[in-house]
Amino acid sequence: MTALVYVEHENGEVRDATLAAVTAGSKLGEVHAFVAGNNVAAVADAAAKIAGVSKVLVADGPHLDHGLAENVAPVAAAAMANYAAFVAASTTTGRNLAPRVAALLDVMQISDILSVEDDSIFTRPIYAGNAIATVRSSDSKKVITVRGTAFEKASREGASASIEPVDAGSDSALSSFVAMDASESERPELTSAKIIVSGGRALGSAEQFHALIDPLADKLGAAVGASRAAVDAGYAPNDYQVGQTGKIVAPEIYIAIGISGAIQHLAGMKDSRVIVAINKDEEAPIFQVADIGLVGDLFKIVPELTEKL
């Protein structure tokens, strides 16, 4: 079996999520990478170096700029004529693209896989990660999204794959790019950070959230996360949200401050290597998954911790 792995890229660089998708694809067989965009020669060159990739298909055209799924999906579906599996990371981009590819191929999508048992059997989380389902697909072509935290990231160096242009199709005129309002930060990106400091609703306000969480994160060189409750309350922007409906993370250290540990949140961070919880409620569910738990007033504990680092 040969898998076609979709390459996510930004500002000419391959995103980390793609590296996990390459690892998952390699468990199915040979891996070819699929790059779509406008003037993406640099991305194609970077993809050709990823360990495990033996060929890179490149669809290059102005209508593919910004990766609009309505334009990329038909090109990917057409390329699938020679492949048995389409693999994408389970990111916002992958979740937008993969269902469209599956619909065009008239197959069922296999979402958010955790492992590849063989070329037709996979495991995936259900019930907010409280159970793992083993699923078998009888479709001749598989469309798969991959939970990035479940697979090792392939090395960015080690291969010298061939690069082959493919038909870039045409503008579907179903959507258009208007503008991007992206937050900028010197901190690490949430899904690739080794340390994450997350705050919950117990922080009480946006001002207190940033006054307590940001200095600690800066001392540790960490990314900043938040629970859904904190995001809904306006303490933090949406792209900080960790959880089932936010970002799935698995850093070396996850520090949960004022987070009770709702199932939705635990589903997004319980694979972290070390979990540190700070909460005044000793019965909070977060302590059931925490490796280190500190019961007390976060408004006293966090400033003291930050000062001593």
Secondary structure in CASP SS format (residue, H / E / C, confidence):
PFRMAT SS
TARGET T0000
AUTHOR 0000-0000-0000
METHOD secondary structure of the structure
MODEL  1
M C 1.00
T E 1.00
A E 1.00
L E 1.00
V E 1.00
Y E 1.00
V C 1.00
E C 1.00
H E 1.00
E E 1.00
N C 1.00
G C 1.00
E E 1.00
V E 1.00
R C 1.00
D H 1.00
A H 1.00
T H 1.00
L H 1.00
A H 1.00
A H 1.00
V H 1.00
T H 1.00
A H 1.00
G H 1.00
S H 1.00
K C 1.00
L C 1.00
G C 1.00
E E 1.00
V E 1.00
H E 1.00
A E 1.00
F E 1.00
V E 1.00
A E 1.00
G E 1.00
N C 1.00
N C 1.00
V C 1.00
A H 1.00
A H 1.00
V H 1.00
A H 1.00
D H 1.00
A H 1.00
A H 1.00
A H 1.00
K H 1.00
I C 1.00
A C 1.00
G C 1.00
V E 1.00
S E 1.00
K E 1.00
V E 1.00
L E 1.00
V E 1.00
A E 1.00
D E 1.00
G C 1.00
P H 1.00
H H 1.00
L H 1.00
D H 1.00
H H 1.00
G H 1.00
L C 1.00
A H 1.00
E H 1.00
N H 1.00
V H 1.00
A H 1.00
P H 1.00
V H 1.00
A H 1.00
A H 1.00
A H 1.00
A H 1.00
M H 1.00
A H 1.00
N H 1.00
Y C 1.00
A C 1.00
A E 1.00
F E 1.00
V E 1.00
A E 1.00
A E 1.00
S C 1.00
T C 1.00
T H 1.00
T H 1.00
G H 1.00
R H 1.00
N H 1.00
L H 1.00
A H 1.00
P H 1.00
R H 1.00
V H 1.00
A H 1.00
A H 1.00
L H 1.00
L H 1.00
D C 1.00
V C 1.00
M C 1.00
Q E 1.00
I E 1.00
S E 1.00
D E 1.00
I E 1.00
L C 1.00
S E 1.00
V E 1.00
E C 1.00
D C 1.00
D C 1.00
S C 1.00
I E 1.00
F E 1.00
T E 1.00
R E 1.00
P E 1.00
I E 1.00
Y C 1.00
A C 1.00
G C 1.00
N C 1.00
A E 1.00
I E 1.00
A E 1.00
T E 1.00
V E 1.00
R E 1.00
S C 1.00
S C 1.00
D C 1.00
S C 1.00
K C 1.00
K E 1.00
V E 1.00
I E 1.00
T E 1.00
V E 1.00
R C 1.00
G H 1.00
T H 1.00
A H 1.00
F C 1.00
E C 1.00
K C 1.00
A C 1.00
S C 1.00
R C 1.00
E C 1.00
G C 1.00
A C 1.00
S C 1.00
A C 1.00
S E 1.00
I E 1.00
E E 1.00
P E 1.00
V C 1.00
D C 1.00
A C 1.00
G C 1.00
S C 1.00
D C 1.00
S C 1.00
A C 1.00
L C 1.00
S C 1.00
S C 1.00
F C 1.00
V C 1.00
A C 1.00
M C 1.00
D C 1.00
A C 1.00
S C 1.00
E C 1.00
S C 1.00
E C 1.00
R C 1.00
P C 1.00
E C 1.00
L H 1.00
T H 1.00
S H 1.00
A C 1.00
K C 1.00
I E 1.00
I E 1.00
V E 1.00
S E 1.00
G E 1.00
G C 1.00
R H 1.00
A H 1.00
L H 1.00
G C 1.00
S C 1.00
A H 1.00
E H 1.00
Q H 1.00
F H 1.00
H H 1.00
A H 1.00
L H 1.00
I H 1.00
D H 1.00
P H 1.00
L H 1.00
A H 1.00
D H 1.00
K H 1.00
L H 1.00
G C 1.00
A C 1.00
A E 1.00
V E 1.00
G E 1.00
A E 1.00
S C 1.00
R H 1.00
A H 1.00
A H 1.00
V H 1.00
D H 1.00
A C 1.00
G C 1.00
Y C 1.00
A C 1.00
P C 1.00
N H 1.00
D H 1.00
Y H 1.00
Q E 1.00
V E 1.00
G C 1.00
Q C 1.00
T C 1.00
G C 1.00
K E 1.00
I C 1.00
V C 1.00
A C 1.00
P C 1.00
E C 1.00
I E 1.00
Y E 1.00
I E 1.00
A E 1.00
I E 1.00
G C 1.00
I C 1.00
S C 1.00
G C 1.00
A C 1.00
I H 1.00
Q H 1.00
H H 1.00
L H 1.00
A H 1.00
G H 1.00
M H 1.00
K C 1.00
D C 1.00
S C 1.00
R C 1.00
V E 1.00
I E 1.00
V E 1.00
A E 1.00
I E 1.00
N E 1.00
K C 1.00
D C 1.00
E C 1.00
E C 1.00
A C 1.00
P C 1.00
I H 1.00
F H 1.00
Q H 1.00
V H 1.00
A C 1.00
D C 1.00
I E 1.00
G E 1.00
L E 1.00
V E 1.00
G C 1.00
D C 1.00
L H 1.00
F H 1.00
K H 1.00
I H 1.00
V H 1.00
P H 1.00
E H 1.00
L H 1.00
T H 1.00
E H 1.00
K H 1.00
L C 1.00
END
